Amino acid sequence: MDITLSKTQQNIAQEARRFLKKECPSEYVQKMFKDPQGMTDDLWRKMAEMDWMAMRIPENYGGMGMEQIDMSLLLEEMGRVVLPGPFFSTVILAGETILAAGTDTQKRQYLSAIADGKAKATLALHEPDGGSDLGYIDMSGTRNGEDFILNGTKLYVPDAHLADFIVVPVRTGTTGEPADTISLFVMSAREKGVTISPLPTMDGTRKLSAVICRDVQLTKASILGELNKGWHPLMHALQRAQVGLCAEAVGGAQKAMEIASDYAKVRVQYDQPIGSFQAVKHMCAQMFTETESSRSMLYWASWAQDFGAENEATIAASSAKAYCTDAFTNVAAKGIQVLGGTGFTMENEMHLYLKRAKANQAALGTPVYHRERIMQLLASAVQ
């Protein structure tokens, strides 16, 4: 495994950092935190002009065909600034699912629109009774002649209020394993019978909604790929999305550590910088250790998605998701401790990092879920 960054990859990170420093300062993030939309069309257009939406999409669908590690480097920089808006939901959640499951015609229709920045999308995955189990899919899709009728509720759907279309995993088979009963549908966010209701969230930079389907009628052409064959493509796409969240976590942890370390150098208490106190030194050292080890986990998981064996890619994604999101939470919490009282104020940006850390920790499977998943995979490999 060689994870040495090429010159092109280094340039991706450098250009992204320069762009986001200018276009997404902390003041913008604080404003979008309170804004119901959570984004501006101007920033979305500028990101599209940077070809960020096109990075993972193959060239024959209007993209650049780049690897997971390239996207991880970009998402790491986005995590540094706690980027608000629907980039992750559109490009990673919806885009990767369409790439994994869609037919050639569907990819040309949807991926080309995403690559150009003309469409926003999301994935409606979690359900009320499912907890953190990514495999719990109970929304029903029943046949009505050549059409299908969808009924059910999806929760915690990111950026659904901005989406042009939504990818929805649905149970279309009545008996059997998920691999033979789950289908993926693409439906318009404004489809008759669809209700999108905003949900209160801790992390205001990533808006979540409930998506309720009541007798939503979709044609057979709305099925992404094949009927009852959506499970494996969905799991494949979710692995890449989990790695994407890890990249955000690494970038966020790095920035939180820098904020805390810089503050420790200038905040004077008892006639000396607080960074000279052993307790503060140890906290900063621990923040550094957790951030750097998270980056190593991220690069392994990113490499494994494109070049590792199937089992390694799955274990790597779950290992990174469990470790990196826990580490980000620990680093952000320690950052607030170093800052003291000022770290608890809304005016200070540190709260943005802790809130994003807690949100990423819960999204796409909690650390507990992924550790259980790792145990199952290791046990099956031994048998």
FENHU-V502156 format. One record per backbone hydrogen bond with DSSP energy under -1.0 kcal/mol. NH is the residue of the N-H (numbers start at 1). CO is the residue of the C=O. E is the energy in kcal/mol with one decimal. If there is no record, write none. Layout:
BEGIN
((NH;CO;E) (NH;CO;E))
END
This chain:
BEGIN
((10;6;-2.4) (11;7;-2.1) (12;8;-2.0) (13;9;-1.9) (14;10;-2.3) (15;11;-3.0) (16;12;-2.1) (17;13;-2.3) (18;14;-2.1) (19;15;-2.5) (20;16;-2.7) (21;17;-2.0) (22;18;-1.4) (23;19;-3.0) (24;20;-2.2) (29;25;-1.9) (30;26;-2.7) (31;27;-1.8) (32;28;-2.6) (33;29;-2.0) (44;40;-1.8) (45;41;-2.4) (46;42;-2.1) (47;43;-2.3) (48;44;-2.0) (49;45;-2.0) (50;46;-1.1) (51;48;-1.6) (52;47;-1.8) (61;58;-1.7) (62;59;-1.9) (63;58;-2.2) (64;54;-2.7) (65;57;-2.7) (66;55;-3.5) (71;67;-1.6) (72;68;-2.6) (73;69;-1.9) (74;70;-1.5) (75;71;-2.8) (76;72;-2.2) (77;73;-1.4) (78;74;-2.0) (79;75;-2.4) (80;76;-1.3) (83;78;-2.1) (85;205;-1.2) (90;86;-2.3) (91;87;-2.8) (92;88;-1.3) (93;88;-2.2) (94;89;-2.3) (95;90;-1.8) (96;92;-1.1) (97;93;-1.1) (98;94;-2.5) (99;95;-2.4) (100;96;-2.0) (101;97;-2.2) (102;98;-2.6) (107;103;-2.6) (108;104;-2.2) (109;105;-1.9) (110;106;-2.9) (111;107;-1.4) (114;110;-2.0) (115;111;-2.9) (116;112;-1.7) (117;114;-1.3) (118;113;-1.9) (119;113;-1.3) (122;165;-1.1) (124;167;-2.8) (130;127;-1.7) (133;130;-2.0) (136;133;-1.4) (140;151;-2.0) (141;171;-2.0) (142;149;-2.2) (144;147;-2.9) (147;144;-1.7) (148;218;-2.9) (149;142;-2.9) (150;216;-2.8) (151;140;-1.9) (152;213;-2.1) (154;211;-2.6) (155;126;-2.5) (157;209;-2.8) (159;207;-3.1) (162;159;-1.3) (164;120;-3.4) (165;120;-1.2) (166;187;-3.1) (167;122;-2.7) (168;185;-3.2) (170;183;-3.1) (171;139;-3.2) (172;181;-2.3) (173;181;-1.9) (180;177;-2.0) (181;178;-1.4) (182;178;-1.5) (183;170;-3.0) (185;168;-2.4) (186;222;-2.3) (187;166;-2.5) (189;164;-1.6) (191;188;-1.7) (194;191;-2.0) (195;212;-2.5) (197;210;-2.6) (199;208;-2.6) (204;202;-1.1) (206;203;-1.5) (209;157;-1.4) (210;197;-3.0) (211;154;-2.8) (212;195;-3.0) (213;152;-3.0) (214;193;-2.1) (216;150;-2.2) (218;148;-2.9) (222;219;-1.8) (223;220;-1.6) (224;184;-3.9) (229;226;-1.5) (230;182;-3.1) (234;230;-1.9) (235;231;-2.4) (236;232;-2.3) (237;233;-2.3) (238;234;-2.5) (239;235;-1.8) (240;236;-1.4) (241;237;-2.0) (242;238;-2.7) (243;239;-1.9) (244;240;-1.9) (245;241;-2.2) (246;242;-1.7) (247;243;-2.0) (248;244;-2.0) (249;245;-2.3) (250;246;-2.5) (251;247;-2.3) (252;248;-2.6) (253;249;-2.7) (254;250;-2.4) (255;251;-2.0) (256;252;-2.5) (257;253;-2.5) (258;254;-2.0) (259;255;-2.5) (260;256;-2.3) (261;257;-2.7) (262;258;-2.6) (263;259;-2.0) (264;260;-2.3) (265;261;-1.1) (267;263;-2.5) (269;272;-2.8) (274;267;-2.8) (275;264;-2.3) (276;273;-2.0) (277;274;-1.7) (281;277;-2.6) (282;278;-2.6) (283;279;-1.7) (284;280;-2.5) (285;281;-2.5) (286;282;-2.3) (287;283;-2.3) (288;284;-2.2) (289;285;-2.4) (290;286;-2.5) (291;287;-2.1) (292;288;-2.5) (293;289;-2.2) (294;290;-1.7) (295;291;-1.9) (296;292;-1.7) (297;293;-1.9) (298;294;-2.6) (299;295;-2.5) (300;296;-2.0) (301;297;-2.5) (302;298;-2.7) (303;299;-2.4) (304;300;-2.6) (305;301;-1.4) (307;303;-2.5) (308;304;-1.3) (313;309;-2.7) (314;310;-1.9) (315;311;-2.4) (316;312;-3.0) (317;313;-2.0) (318;314;-2.2) (319;315;-2.9) (320;316;-2.5) (321;317;-2.4) (322;318;-2.4) (323;319;-2.4) (324;320;-2.9) (325;321;-1.2) (326;322;-1.0) (327;323;-2.7) (328;324;-2.4) (329;325;-1.8) (330;326;-2.3) (331;327;-2.8) (332;328;-2.7) (333;329;-2.3) (334;330;-2.3) (335;331;-2.3) (336;332;-1.8) (337;333;-1.6) (338;334;-2.4) (339;335;-2.1) (340;336;-1.4) (343;340;-1.3) (344;341;-1.4) (345;342;-1.1) (352;349;-1.2) (354;350;-1.7) (355;351;-2.2) (356;352;-2.1) (357;353;-2.3) (358;354;-2.4) (359;355;-2.1) (360;356;-2.8) (361;357;-1.9) (362;358;-1.3) (363;359;-1.8) (370;366;-2.2) (371;367;-2.3) (372;368;-2.1) (373;369;-2.0) (374;370;-2.4) (375;371;-2.2) (376;372;-2.1) (377;373;-2.2) (378;374;-2.7) (379;375;-2.4) (380;376;-2.2) (381;377;-1.6) (382;378;-1.4) (383;379;-1.5))
END
